[in-house]
């Protein structure tokens, strides 16, 4: 029970932070703003995070919550390849609508420069577990080729997703990330169909 309470406090802080980053911008958001919106205390904030900058690395937590929701809402009978495209579109649509390209660029740069763990590459994330399961299912159903290992396809898929986000950031969010992904991702993954 204590672990659940701590998790929910951290989750509240993270959710509030990303909402404010979107609404006010990263530089326009203060720690006090985050504490107020999350309904937590300064002590709780500093228990989990030393600085506001550390919150940039929590995007993977926000995205994993989305992937868990998508996982529970996808029909089992949906083709596995279509599931991959659905997950890609929904995640990129949410990112394009709720996370600025400046924040994503900052996140990517911190992941590139960080000497510590790279959260986006953590294979224990819900994201990687979901994509792995869909690809395994697709290979078992004959909907995804089995000429490569599941792991290799997962790595390729995640690289393609990052490439689309990176390109969107380079173009300063001038187009819909979701729609661009809907058009490009099937072409990038066609070999595996």
HELIX and SHEET records of a PDB file:
HELIX    1   1 UNK A    2  UNK A   24  1                                  23    
HELIX    2   2 UNK A   31  UNK A   38  1                                   8    
HELIX    3   3 UNK A   42  UNK A   48  1                                   7    
HELIX    4   4 UNK A   52  UNK A   58  5                                   7    
HELIX    5   5 UNK A   59  UNK A   73  1                                  15    
HELIX    6   6 UNK A   80  UNK A   98  1                                  19    
HELIX    7   7 UNK A  101  UNK A  113  1                                  13    
HELIX    8   8 UNK A  119  UNK A  121  5                                   3    
HELIX    9   9 UNK A  126  UNK A  141  1                                  16    
HELIX   10  10 UNK A  150  UNK A  170  1                                  21    
HELIX   11  11 UNK A  177  UNK A  189  1                                  13    
HELIX   12  12 UNK A  190  UNK A  192  5                                   3    
END                                                                             
